């Protein structure tokens, strides 16, 4: 299943400023989520 996430132009520009060669915004966001998951920030403890 594919979902669409809308971000405003300012945020897109900020993200684009952090992209590596030929990296897409989607790839950047996947990596960002992976980092947060590894650090446990998305885990809901005690729920």
Buried (B, 14 or more C-beta within 10 A) or exposed (E): EEEEEEEEEEEEEEBEEEEEEEEEBEEBEEEEEEEEEEEEEEEEEEE
